[in-house]
Amino acid sequence: MNWLDRPAHETQITHRARLWLYAIGATVLIFLVLPTLIVIPMSFSASQFLRFPPEHWSLRWYENYVASPAWMQATATSLKVAALTAVVATSLSCSVDNSTLALSRNARTACLSNTWPTT
């Protein structure tokens, strides 16, 4: 039995029926990763303008970034916003999760007793 003819899970369709999904996923992955694989080597270029492939290798752009107070301040602000966003998002998600759990317990109790709780 070929792996294409086996289902991914006992309740799912075969891999052969999913080939189009695998092809779309691979295409999206290539379009997302390929620019990164091109831009990262370009960032080590010594030239005034970005070129691919770089003619000479240098840390020029990274030195300029680290030496610039404006860029360091912008990076610090971005990190602060990211940390605050993570804290707020985690707090909200835990709050929603707890209230949903409490609501589902009340609903289950109401269904079993044929009355809706008032508190």
Buried (B, 14 or more C-beta within 10 A) or exposed (E): EEEEEEEEEEEEEBBEEBEEEEEEEEEEEEEEEEEEEEEEEBBBBEEEEEEEEBEEEEEBBEEEEEEEEEEEEEEEEEEEEEEEEEEEEEEEEEEEEEEEEEEEEEEEEEEEEEEEEEE
